Structures are given as C-alpha cells and as structure tokens.
Amino acid sequence: MSASPDLMQTAGCLCLASRRAARAITRAFDRELRAHGLRATQFTLLATLSLRGELTIGELAAFVDAERTTMTRNVALAQKRGLVTVRRHPQDARARIVTIADGGRDALAGALASWGRVQAALTEAMGAEAADGLRRLAGGRAAGRASSRPQPRAGA
C-alpha cells in the first residue's frame, strides 16, 4: 500500500516531534538531577514555590500546566520526602496550600548548578532561537510570570 502525498506530510508532524522532544528533554534533566535525589518534576515544583511563594495545589498545577491530580500526587511525594509542607487553606478547607520546606530549599540549591548545565547544553544543542521559540509556544518564560500571582480559587 502506498501512502498518499498528503499523508507523507505527517512524517514531519510537529505534535509527534514535540512529544519526542519533551521526553528527550525530560530524560536529560532527570539524568542530571538524579545525583541530587530529584526528578525534573520535583525540581520544577521546588523552583516554582521558591520563586512564587506558597501556592495552592490548583495554582501550582495551572502554573506548570499539569493536571491537578498529577500535581496532587507530586506534592504528596515531595511532602513525604520533606521537600514541601502542606496545610489547609484558611478560607477553603477543601484547598491545600503548599510551601517549600527547608529540605526543599537545600535540595533546590544543591541541584541548581546541575540544572544549569543541562539547560545550557540543551540550549546549545537546539540553538538559542529554537529555545526561545519553544518558550514562546509554551507561553513565555515561567520565571517572567512570577510577579503575576494568581488569586486563590475555591477548591483549588
């Protein structure tokens, strides 16, 4: 069976390429951060809390564009390791507020240089222009949005 010319265009599918790239990028960060006892998701969680301050689980999930249930699981694992603390929201007993703990600050500080090496290597490998394009597609620099703190939502 021969593929139609239109179907052949799917070989360059941006969706497939971006999913493969995301997995490759995550593996590179995970490999480097493993020496510090962290995964890329945990590093991102700790960096976000360090930059933004305490957030509800819903706010964290929205900020990193993750499913709320996934963030709940990630926070529980980080809490178990002493990286974050979790408490009830004072106005909404259903919501939980997450704060970076001293153990999380220590882990983040210890892993920052390793993160920087991977960030630099990947930026060099893809080129600064492609890295900037990736950040634009993802909604801009995450740290650049640090000052626009979302308001707590009921059930967040």
C-alpha positions in Angstrom: 0.0 0.0 0.0 1.5 3.4 -1.0 0.9 6.4 1.1 -0.7 9.5 -0.4 1.4 12.6 -0.7 -0.8 14.4 1.9 -0.3 11.5 4.3 3.5 11.7 3.8 3.5 15.2 5.3 2.6 13.7 8.6 6.2 12.4 8.8 7.1 15.9 9.9 4.3 16.2 12.4 5.0 18.9 15.0 2.9 17.2 17.5 5.0 14.0 17.3 8.2 15.9 17.2 7.3 18.0 20.2 6.3 14.9 22.2 9.6 13.2 21.4 11.5 16.3 22.2 9.7 16.7 25.5 10.6 13.2 26.5 14.2 13.7 25.5 14.5 17.0 27.4 12.9 15.5 30.5 15.3 12.5 30.3 18.3 14.8 30.1 17.2 16.8 33.2 16.2 13.6 35.1 19.6 12.1 34.4 21.5 15.1 35.8 19.2 15.8 38.7 19.2 12.2 39.9 22.5 12.8 41.6 20.6 15.3 43.9 17.8 12.9 44.5 15.4 14.9 42.4 13.4 14.4 39.2 12.7 17.2 36.7 9.1 17.4 38.0 10.3 17.9 41.6 12.9 20.4 40.6 10.2 22.4 38.8 7.9 22.2 41.8 10.6 23.4 44.2 11.7 26.2 41.8 8.1 27.4 41.3 7.5 27.5 45.1 10.8 29.3 45.6 10.0 31.9 43.0 6.3 32.4 43.7 5.9 31.6 47.4 3.2 29.5 48.8 0.5 28.3 46.3 -2.5 26.1 46.3 -2.2 22.8 44.5 -4.6 24.2 41.9 -2.4 27.2 41.4 0.7 25.1 41.1 -1.0 22.8 38.5 -2.1 25.8 36.5 1.3 27.5 36.6 3.2 24.4 35.3 0.2 23.4 33.1 -0.2 20.0 34.8 -3.3 18.0 35.7 -4.5 18.8 39.2 -4.4 15.1 40.1 -0.9 14.8 38.8 0.2 17.8 40.9 -1.6 16.4 44.0 0.5 13.2 43.6 3.7 15.1 43.0 3.1 17.3 46.1 2.3 14.2 48.2 5.6 12.6 47.2 7.6 15.8 47.8 5.9 16.2 51.2 6.8 12.6 52.2 10.4 13.5 51.4 10.3 16.7 53.5 10.7 18.9 50.4 7.4 20.8 50.9 4.8 21.4 53.6 1.1 21.3 53.0 -1.7 22.9 55.1 -5.4 23.6 54.7 -6.4 26.9 53.1 -7.8 29.2 55.8 -10.9 30.2 53.8 -11.5 26.9 52.0 -11.0 23.6 53.8 -11.0 21.7 50.5 -7.9 23.5 49.2 -4.3 22.8 50.3 -1.5 25.4 50.4 2.0 24.2 49.5 5.1 25.8 50.8 8.8 24.9 50.1 10.4 23.4 53.2 14.0 23.8 54.4 14.7 20.4 52.9 13.3 21.5 49.5 15.4 24.7 49.6 18.5 22.7 50.3 17.7 20.2 47.5 17.0 23.1 45.1 20.2 24.9 46.0 22.2 21.7 45.6 20.7 20.9 42.2 20.8 24.4 40.6 24.2 24.1 39.1 23.3 20.7 37.6 20.1 22.1 36.2 22.1 25.0 34.7 24.5 22.6 32.9 21.6 20.7 31.3 19.8 24.0 30.4 22.9 25.3 28.7 23.7 22.0 26.9 20.1 21.7 25.6 20.0 25.4 24.5 23.3 24.9 22.7 22.1 21.7 21.0 18.8 23.2 19.8 20.1 26.8 19.3 19.0 29.9 21.2 16.5 30.8 18.6 14.7 27.4 18.8 14.9 27.5 22.6 13.2 30.9 22.6 10.6 29.6 20.1 9.9 26.7 22.4 9.4 29.1 25.4 7.1 31.3 23.3 5.0 28.3 22.3 4.8 27.3 25.9 3.5 30.7 26.9 6.7 32.6 27.7 9.3 32.4 30.4 7.8 30.8 33.5 10.0 33.0 35.8 8.9 36.1 33.9 5.3 35.4 35.1 6.4 35.1 38.7 5.1 38.5 39.6 1.6 37.8 38.3 0.4 35.6 41.2 -3.0 34.1 40.6 -5.7 34.6 43.2 -6.7 31.5 45.2 -9.9 29.8 43.8 -12.4 27.8 45.8 -11.5 24.2 45.5 -8.0 25.0 44.2 
